[in-house]
Every structure is written in structure tokens, then in C-alpha cells.
């Protein structure tokens, strides 16, 4: 069996031999959370002029070097229009947040520290040059790369693109995943199972995971544990950027997926990884399409997706890593496991109420790979590496954080 580190390295090496997903141009509102496919330079300084950052009075700082300076108020400047004239020497002007500084002004004093009497303003303290002023180009200079290719367009990045005048952006096309559940026991969601059957749910769960990782998903109808059914299903799976099969990759008499993939022309690289859950995991390449054979148990399918498929999906978009926070936590209880396996414990992260330092990781009620409840409410996968069989309560372990914990959390080196 491969270690998870070796398995992931081989997956990423195979994915890196493919060209990155093509670029497409989309309207700016649709670009959110997509991956930028080109550098985004600035055509002008940002901001393009010096602006006030406070409601108050604009002036030359040298004319209020000492507390108590009095200056006549020459005019008012509001956000939007450009001042029609410069600031006369020996005078100040009323100004509002976001307004353009008139020529000659180099400072703003907030209104709370200015006493206005008629047409004059008295400054209660000494004013320093540049205070409460956002200089021209202080955010970005003209010609500077504002957003490099490979940036994930989160809300601040979308806002910056809008500020630069962009109405559309070139982004990486979302990788298209085809998901093929397998098993005689499966019926489509919404149908009434007969005795011995269950509703298929892995396909929908994996489709949601694909979308979270930046891809698109198409879920096929479940294939039967028959060679001809699998062959037909695989013919309909063509046209995607990657294929995820679910179930049928273990050692049972009806575990026929690996054989069906090989007959269809896929080159399988490895089978079985030294992890729990998810040991019967297959990876290969079918033409130019990476193929992931995931186990059929719900926890095994989603854990192997998180560990192996999610980084591959991101690599196909030009992104590095798995995109997760990896945080040190303390184990809430003793753990025993097979010495030769890396175990991913589904856990809820708790606050630091039981002492200083790292957050605590509390395993969910069950860790059975066939139980969906072994994943519901999980904040993190706590990694217990191979080479040890026992871990004690209070020991530090590295966790892959899946979502922000409701009770707190952190990422500190022990």
C-alpha cells in the first residue's frame, strides 16, 4: 500500500502533465470565486487623486504648526466634484470624507478637534502634514499588477477589479467532474427502495464537494455491479475533465470497477492507500482524463475526495495545495489505531476553555465509515500518522480544518 503522501504526489504529477483548464471570459458578477487566468494591471493610480479620510477641514499643515491656529474657511468640498480652485494661502476649507483635496492642501483635521466660529476655524492641536489624507497612488501605482494570474477572486478581489474599471475577466474554466455511483443496492434519490436497497447519496455529496473546490459536477445514474452495466455507464462518462467512480473498488466478487476501467482503456496507477477510512482507493488516467476510484462508504468517499481529489481539482485550475487551513489541535481523548495506517479522525473543534494553548478536537460520536453521522458537523479531519498505534489525550496533532468551528479554534505551533 502507498502512503497518502506518495499517492497524492503521484496524482499531482499525473495531473500536472495535462494542460491547465482553458480560460474563458465572464462578466464580473459571475467571476466571484473563480481563478483569474491573466495578470490584472492597473491603468492609473489608485486612488487617482488625494482624498480626505475624515470629515473636517483641509489646510496646509505648516499654517497650523501650533495649537490654537485660526484660519478663515474659504469654501466647502464634497465627495464627487473636483474643487474648482486651489486653497488660498493662510486659509482652510471644509471637506468631507472621500472628497478630493484642493490644490495646496496637504492635511485634514477631523471636525471634532476644530472649533468653527462664523467664517473662521480654530485648530485645537498642531497639525502634521499628510494626516487624514489618502495620497494619490497609495493603494496601487499605475502599471502595477493589482491581481496576478492564479488569484481566487474573493469579494475584495472582485471589488478591486470593479475599481479598476473591469466589467469582465478572463478566468479558468471550472473543471468538469463526472461522478458515477455503482452498486446493485442503489436507487436514485426520490425513488422508494425495495427490500435490500438504499437511496444513492454519495453522488450528491461529491457533487457538492466538487463545487466547493471550484469545479462543476455531473452525476450519472447508478451503474449495476455487472460488467455490461459498467461498460455502458463508462461510455456516458466521456467528455469530462475527471471521472469519479464510487464503490466497487475493493476485493469482493462484485467489485468490478477496476476491471471495467481497464477494459475501457484506463491505465490504473495504483490501488489501495494506507489510510483509514478509504484504503481501497484507485487512481489512473483514461486518455487525458484522471480517474479516481473512490470507496462506496460515505465517510470513505468524502475523506478520500478531501485528501486526494480536492488538491487535484485545484491543480487543474492552477492553484496549489488543498486550500484548507492546517491547524494544530489537542486530542480530546486517547486513540488507538493500526500502526501502519494514517487515520483521519472526524472531529469537532472546541474552544480553549479547558486550559491555555491549542483548541481541543473532539471526535464525532461514531467513526464508522458507513455512517453519514461520522461526518455531519465535522469541523476538521485530525491526522494521526502511521508509525504509531497509540495517541494520548492532550497530545498535539495536525488537523485539516474543513470549516470555521462554532466554538472557537486556532492555528498555533505546539
Secondary structure as UniProt FT lines:
FT   HELIX           4..16
FT   STRAND          23..27
FT   HELIX           28..31
FT   TURN            32..33
FT   STRAND          35..36
FT   STRAND          40..41
FT   STRAND          51..52
FT   STRAND          56..59
FT   HELIX           61..64
FT   TURN            67..68
FT   STRAND          70..77
FT   TURN            89..90
FT   STRAND          91..95
FT   TURN            97..98
FT   TURN            103..104
FT   STRAND          107..110
FT   HELIX           111..113
FT   STRAND          114..117
FT   TURN            118..119
FT   STRAND          120..123
FT   TURN            129..132
FT   STRAND          133..134
FT   TURN            136..137
FT   TURN            142..143
FT   STRAND          145..147
FT   TURN            149..150
FT   HELIX           155..163
FT   TURN            164..165
FT   STRAND          168..172
FT   STRAND          176..182
FT   TURN            184..185
FT   STRAND          186..187
FT   TURN            189..190
FT   TURN            195..196
FT   STRAND          198..199
FT   HELIX           202..212
FT   TURN            213..214
FT   STRAND          216..223
FT   HELIX           227..236
FT   TURN            237..239
FT   STRAND          242..246
FT   TURN            253..254
FT   HELIX           257..264
FT   STRAND          267..271
FT   STRAND          275..276
FT   STRAND          282..286
FT   TURN            287..288
FT   STRAND          289..294
FT   HELIX           298..304
FT   HELIX           305..309
FT   HELIX           310..316
FT   TURN            317..318
FT   STRAND          325..331
FT   STRAND          335..336
FT   TURN            339..340
FT   STRAND          342..350
FT   TURN            353..354
FT   STRAND          360..363
FT   TURN            369..370
FT   HELIX           372..374
FT   TURN            375..377
FT   STRAND          380..384
FT   TURN            386..387
FT   STRAND          390..391
FT   TURN            393..394
FT   STRAND          396..401
FT   TURN            406..407
//
